[in-house]
Amino acid sequence: MPGILIIAHAPLASALKAVAAHAYPDCARNVEALDVLPNVSVEEVDAQARLLLQRVLSPEALVFTDVFGATPCNVAQRLAEGAQVRVIAGVNVPMLWRCLCYAHESLDAMAARAVNGATQGVMQVAISRPQNQTLKPGANDQDHRHHQQ
């Protein structure tokens, strides 16, 4: 089972780890999170990420980041050099849950499921129409004061 490391701008990584533990408490022990603070150097983030990666590497890991091109993603890409690591940017809850649900699969299969979960989990949701309910007389004592014309 590949481990999962989330590297994101604070507090997103730890919040996603908490969501993982909430929905999949047994699988969430294979998830680590690194919140990247604005005043921390890239070298410090890299060192922290490498320590966390060693905790989840079994011998493979999937690393999620929030934004491509930002510090978390750049550090994650460094982690993937020469290791059994896949990096996916744009982390969201559906992608994380999909991976935890299919945690027994191979690293490549989990990476594919993550991307599918992310894209399938993003959708425009229609606003429901208001219900056409009539008020009963006397149901709202204040109604007579709020008539608009």
C-alpha positions as a printed Julia matrix, in Angstrom:
149×3 Matrix{Float64}:
   0.0    0.0     0.0
   1.6    3.28   -1.06
   1.8    5.98    1.57
   0.42   9.47    1.06
   2.18  12.75    1.82
   0.34  16.06    1.48
   2.48  19.18    1.09
   0.47  22.39    0.87
   0.29  25.97    2.03
  -0.76  26.16    5.69
  -3.25  25.05    6.94
  -4.49  23.02    3.96
  -2.25  19.96    4.37
  -3.17  19.33    8.0
  -6.84  20.03    7.28
  -6.84  17.42    4.51
  -5.15  14.93    6.81
  -7.89  15.56    9.38
 -10.53  14.98    6.71
  -8.81  11.72    5.75
  -8.79  10.56    9.38
 -12.44  11.51    9.75
 -13.63   9.49    6.76
 -11.08   6.64    6.78
  -9.61   6.34   10.29
  -7.86   3.03    9.59
  -6.2    4.19    6.38
  -5.3    7.67    7.58
  -2.33   6.4     9.57
  -0.53   6.12    6.22
  -1.06   9.83    5.56
   1.35  12.58    6.57
   0.91  16.31    6.11
   3.3   19.22    5.82
   1.9   22.73    6.12
   4.21  25.17    4.38
   4.42  28.46    6.25
   5.27  31.69    4.43
   8.41  32.45    6.46
  10.1   29.05    6.06
  12.9   28.56    3.53
  12.65  26.06    0.69
  15.56  24.15    2.23
  13.69  23.76    5.53
  10.53  22.63    3.74
  12.58  20.14    1.74
  14.2   18.71    4.89
  10.83  18.38    6.67
   9.25  16.78    3.6
  12.03  14.19    3.32
  11.53  13.17    6.96
   7.77  12.79    6.47
   8.26  10.92    3.21
  10.38   8.33    5.02
   7.47   7.72    7.42
   5.01   6.9     4.62
   7.34   5.37    2.04
   6.46   1.7     1.87
   8.41   1.57   -0.56
   6.15   3.8    -2.65
   4.36   7.06   -1.96
   1.92   9.42   -3.57
   2.63  13.09   -2.87
  -0.17  15.63   -3.19
   0.43  19.36   -3.46
  -1.93  22.26   -3.74
  -0.64  24.44   -6.6
   1.69  23.58   -9.46
   4.74  25.84   -9.52
   4.54  26.94   -5.88
   6.98  25.91   -3.15
   5.05  22.82   -2.01
   4.98  21.43   -5.55
   8.6   22.31   -6.23
   9.67  20.46   -3.07
   7.47  17.49   -3.97
   9.08  17.27   -7.39
  12.49  17.08   -5.73
  11.24  14.17   -3.6
  10.25  12.23   -6.69
  13.75  12.22   -8.13
  15.12   8.68   -7.92
  12.33   7.32   -5.74
   9.09   5.39   -6.15
   7.07   8.58   -5.78
   4.31  10.13   -7.9
   3.42  13.81   -7.47
  -0.01  15.24   -8.21
  -0.84  18.95   -7.9
  -4.3   20.34   -7.23
  -5.15  18.24   -4.17
  -8.78  18.14   -3.09
 -10.96  16.0    -0.84
 -12.45  13.74   -3.57
  -8.98  12.8    -4.81
  -7.77  12.02   -1.3
 -10.81   9.93   -0.41
 -10.58   8.02   -3.68
  -6.99   7.06   -2.86
  -7.84   6.0     0.66
 -10.75   3.94   -0.6
  -8.45   2.08   -3.02
  -5.3    2.14   -0.9
  -4.55  -1.52   -1.64
  -3.81  -0.76   -5.31
  -0.46  -0.07   -6.95
   1.11   3.38   -6.99
   0.28   3.94  -10.67
  -3.33   2.84  -10.16
  -3.68   5.12   -7.14
  -2.26   8.05   -9.07
  -4.77   7.47  -11.87
  -7.63   7.17   -9.37
  -6.49  10.38   -7.68
  -6.63  12.36  -10.91
 -10.01  10.84  -11.81
 -11.36  11.51   -8.32
 -10.2   15.1    -8.47
 -11.74  15.85  -11.83
 -14.96  13.92  -11.2
 -15.34  15.57   -7.8
 -15.39  19.07   -9.26
 -18.72  20.04  -10.75
 -21.05  22.95  -10.95
 -24.02  22.34   -8.71
 -27.35  23.82   -9.74
 -29.16  26.04   -7.32
 -32.46  24.48   -6.41
 -35.55  26.46   -7.17
 -37.45  27.91   -4.23
 -40.43  25.91   -3.16
 -43.79  27.44   -3.97
 -45.43  27.2    -0.59
 -48.28  29.44    0.4
 -48.43  30.83    3.89
 -51.4   30.06    6.03
 -53.21  33.11    7.39
 -51.81  34.02   10.8
 -48.71  31.86   10.32
 -46.47  34.9    10.22
 -47.6   37.75   12.45
 -44.99  40.08   10.97
 -46.0   39.45    7.36
 -48.27  42.47    7.08
 -45.37  44.85    7.87
 -43.13  43.59    5.08
 -45.23  43.9     1.96
 -43.25  45.2    -0.96
 -44.83  46.71   -4.04
